[in-house]
Amino acid sequence: MGTREIVVELDAQLARLREARALLTGSNGRVVTKRGSRKRPVLSAEARKRIGDAQRRRWAKQKKAAK
């Protein structure tokens, strides 16, 4: 069996495995990444402002130390 035949057989096996996985998971071959499905906490406008202000202070401190 040559290299080309081995690669063709491996591709066929991969296709069968992907099909079996899709059938078992019911995802039709689509994979949902954890990052896309992660829910972020809802922050109030006040909390976002506090976080932004703190970050700007950190940047200013870093910029001042660099000079």
C-alpha angles and dihedrals in degrees: 000000000000129000092259093055091048091052091048091050092048091051090051091050091048091051091051091048092049090050092049091049092050091051092049096046096037090223098121090233095305116128119206112212120220092238093058094048097045114112116220121217116256111244126200120238089251092054092048089051092051091049092047093048092050091050092050089051090052091050092048091050091049092047091049092050091051092059 
